Structure formats: C-alpha cells, structure tokens
Amino acid sequence: MRTLKKYLFVSTIIALFFSANLLKAEIISAANTSDLRIHIYKELVDILKSPVWLNFQDKNLKGETEVTICVCRTGKIMLKSIEGENQVLNNMVSHKFNSLNLWTATNFADNNFSFKVVSK
C-alpha cells in the first residue's frame, strides 16, 4: 500500500511537470507567411534586447550572424542554422532562441526564414 501511494505521488508530479511545459508554449498565429516572418523577427529582436545570460564569460557580442529558422511539419518553430564569425554571439542567439517554445499552424510547415543579426 505504501509503494502504491509513492507510485501515485511520483506519477502525479511527473504529469504536472509535463503539463506545465506544454502550457508555457507560445503559439504564434499568423494570417500568411509574411505575418509569420514579422512575428519571428520580433522574437529575435526580443532575444537581443534581453540581458546576456551569466554562462557567457566573454561579453564580446559584436558582429554579424546569419540565422535560418524553419517551421517543422508539426508546427514547431526551430532554429535551423546559425552562421557568423563571432561564436559567442552565435551561441547566445542559439541558446536563447532554443529556450523559446514557439509554435504555429501546420499550414506553414517547411517554410524557412533567414535573418541577418547585426550586434554593435
């Protein structure tokens, strides 16, 4: 009986944890591809305005980075590639964008968006 209670308690905690992750997903609604591009652009701008994470010891975030973002078949908006000479800037943008939980409608699946990030 005691192990059954522990099992139910652990199962409940795990279920609550996974449901909390699903609830914090940000769903981007867009009428067309250009609207979706604008929404993704605004998310990138918000990333660059937020403070630098503490795990970056080198604060040299100057440079240019080419960011490619794609929409998966499920509607998840993911970072496809990031290219630039400043690896610290690349890592910062990559970590911050991947920490977002962005979703959209599945009719935008297989769309790619490219952005040039210039940090001064």
C-alpha atoms as one frame of an Amber mdcrd trajectory, in Angstrom:
protein
   0.000   0.000   0.000   2.834   2.358   0.828   4.599   1.726  -2.501   1.326
   2.295  -4.339   0.989   5.714  -2.715   4.582   6.560  -3.633   3.968   5.426
  -7.209   0.822   7.563  -7.492   2.574  10.560  -5.958   5.547  10.312  -8.337
   3.234   9.792 -11.319   1.230  12.875 -10.386   4.374  15.008 -10.041   5.648
  13.856 -13.445   2.286  14.541 -15.081   2.178  18.046 -13.591   5.717  18.762
 -14.781   4.983  17.786 -18.390   1.659  19.613 -18.474   3.373  22.784 -17.208
   5.875  22.609 -20.086   3.074  22.298 -22.614   1.172  25.216 -21.115   4.076
  27.623 -21.485   4.291  27.063 -25.244   3.839  30.267 -27.184   1.635  29.793
 -30.216   2.145  32.347 -32.950  -0.964  32.934 -35.017  -0.371  34.440 -38.431
  -2.610  35.052 -41.425   0.115  34.464 -44.003   3.819  33.784 -44.372   4.827
  37.440 -44.190   2.948  37.840 -40.877   4.768  34.809 -39.522   8.099  36.281
 -40.667   7.310  39.522 -38.817   6.403  37.623 -35.622   9.626  35.607 -35.752
  11.601  38.805 -36.386  10.037  40.371 -33.273  11.036  37.314 -31.224  14.643
  37.681 -32.432  14.646  41.376 -31.509  13.333  40.499 -28.024  16.161  37.979
 -27.658  18.763  40.612 -28.419  17.211  43.146 -26.028  17.166  40.759 -23.078
  20.201  40.667 -20.760  23.073  38.354 -21.574  22.991  35.066 -19.729  25.509
  34.529 -16.974  27.000  31.444 -18.619  28.778  33.596 -21.231  32.119  34.685
 -19.815  33.115  36.648 -22.921  30.814  39.654 -23.316  32.051  40.383 -26.855
  28.741  40.194 -28.703  29.726  42.404 -31.634  29.409  41.102 -35.147  27.030
  39.740 -37.734  25.223  36.433 -37.719  23.032  34.802 -40.358  20.126  32.974
 -38.697  17.896  30.486 -40.526  14.654  29.444 -38.851  12.323  26.730 -40.100
   8.821  25.541 -39.312   8.615  21.778 -38.808   5.717  19.656 -40.030   4.267
  19.692 -36.512   4.257  23.490 -36.446   7.238  23.871 -34.090   9.416  26.861
 -34.979  13.058  25.812 -34.723  16.489  27.224 -35.363  17.842  25.522 -38.481
  21.282  27.103 -38.724  23.328  29.975 -37.430  26.464  31.230 -39.137  28.806
  34.033 -38.194  32.364  34.748 -37.170  31.625  35.594 -33.511  30.984  32.237
 -31.833  29.921  33.908 -28.566  27.157  35.800 -30.397  26.183  32.639 -32.285
  25.917  30.637 -29.051  23.943  33.363 -27.286  21.379  33.656 -30.083  21.190
  29.873 -30.414  20.642  29.206 -26.702  18.123  31.981 -26.266  16.103  31.094
 -29.370  16.092  27.400 -28.483  14.832  28.259 -24.997  11.689  29.738 -26.558
   8.861  27.321 -27.163   7.390  28.708 -30.383   4.623  27.023 -32.368   2.426
  27.983 -35.307  -0.193  26.411 -37.560   0.889  23.370 -39.559  -0.020  25.016
 -42.878   3.272  26.972 -42.570   5.265  23.723 -42.414   8.540  23.533 -44.350
   8.904  27.338 -44.567  12.375  28.749 -43.963  13.133  32.292 -42.852  16.566
  33.921 -42.932  17.579  36.910 -40.849  20.792  38.852 -40.539  21.569  39.775
 -36.924  23.908  42.741 -36.517  25.094  43.396 -32.979  27.141  46.537 -32.282
